[in-house]
């Protein structure tokens, strides 16, 4: 398999009217790098016109490829499939809505090149109204639960902005089971338990006014708590929790 320096994996599901502009920003950021790169779309059986937009881009971009799921499988499975199919020595994934800017891509690539195996975004938030405050509280409560119950140092496992050394993360993927949003926490935990070198990079999270949030503070926090407690029993022997 021909390799490239960097693969950007974009898990796509009902991305709506912001998709084209977001992809243009991601391409512009990659183009600034003096490296070979590819974008790998993983289209997770959208119910809107996302697939058609992906097909259109792949048809005209030599540096773009796509995987099309025959049924909706979840965010985690989409990213995992993208990493497995990627050609990059470095793999990165970010949310297509760009609530965390594509401008961070070169910073994350540089961090991997410095010698770390995983670079994880650590979100900080603009000051805003009640929704921003609730999101911040929910994020910090969840982060603390993860650190205490799973014995890992990462402060924001659920941030959808992570770059990885592909050769080191592939063995971790084979053990990862969750297919949806908890996948992010699981991959971070397993990478930490396996002794991979992990760094955290502060990134600004800017809530998009043109996008409806899918976050449900109380039910989502409760669901994640249950998953953490169940997952806690998989902590390897010798790691204190």
TATACOR-V754478 format. One record per pair of residues at least 24 apart in sequence whose ideal C-beta (glycine too) atoms are under 6 Angstrom apart, sorted by sequence separation. I is the first residue (numbers start at 1). J is the second residue. If there is no record, write none. Layout:
# TATACOR-V754478
i->I j->J
i->I j->J
This chain:
# TATACOR-V754478
i->45 j->69
i->38 j->63
i->39 j->64
i->40 j->65
i->41 j->66
i->42 j->67
i->43 j->68
i->44 j->69
i->45 j->71
i->158 j->184
i->45 j->72
i->157 j->184
i->44 j->72
i->157 j->185
i->168 j->196
i->6 j->35
i->12 j->41
i->5 j->35
i->5 j->36
i->6 j->37
i->7 j->38
i->8 j->39
i->9 j->40
i->10 j->41
i->11 j->42
i->12 j->43
i->13 j->44
i->157 j->188
i->4 j->36
i->14 j->46
i->4 j->37
i->7 j->40
i->13 j->46
i->122 j->155
i->123 j->156
i->4 j->38
i->14 j->48
i->19 j->53
i->44 j->78
i->120 j->154
i->122 j->156
i->154 j->188
i->15 j->50
i->42 j->78
i->123 j->159
i->152 j->189
i->12 j->50
i->121 j->159
i->42 j->81
i->146 j->185
i->150 j->189
i->42 j->82
i->121 j->161
i->152 j->192
i->40 j->82
i->120 j->162
i->161 j->203
i->193 j->236
i->119 j->163
i->182 j->227
i->40 j->86
i->118 j->164
i->193 j->239
i->117 j->165
i->112 j->163
i->117 j->168
i->112 j->165
i->108 j->163
i->100 j->161
i->11 j->75
i->95 j->160
i->11 j->78
i->94 j->161
i->11 j->79
i->9 j->79
i->92 j->163
i->9 j->82
i->29 j->102
i->33 j->106
i->91 j->164
i->118 j->191
i->22 j->96
i->29 j->103
i->91 j->166
i->22 j->98
i->26 j->102
i->29 j->105
i->25 j->102
i->118 j->196
i->122 j->200
i->124 j->202
i->7 j->86
i->117 j->196
i->138 j->217
i->149 j->228
i->7 j->87
i->117 j->197
i->118 j->198
i->119 j->199
i->120 j->200
i->121 j->201
i->122 j->202
i->123 j->203
i->125 j->205
i->126 j->206
i->7 j->88
i->15 j->96
i->116 j->197
i->6 j->88
i->119 j->201
i->121 j->203
i->123 j->205
i->142 j->224
i->4 j->87
i->116 j->199
i->134 j->217
i->138 j->221
i->145 j->228
i->149 j->232
i->3 j->87
i->4 j->88
i->5 j->89
i->6 j->90
i->7 j->91
i->8 j->92
i->9 j->93
i->12 j->96
i->10 j->96
i->111 j->199
i->151 j->239
i->151 j->240
i->151 j->241
i->80 j->173
i->104 j->203
i->76 j->178
i->77 j->179
i->76 j->179
i->100 j->203
i->76 j->180
i->74 j->179
i->75 j->180
i->100 j->205
i->73 j->179
i->74 j->180
i->75 j->181
i->99 j->205
i->76 j->183
i->99 j->206
i->99 j->208
i->97 j->208
i->97 j->211
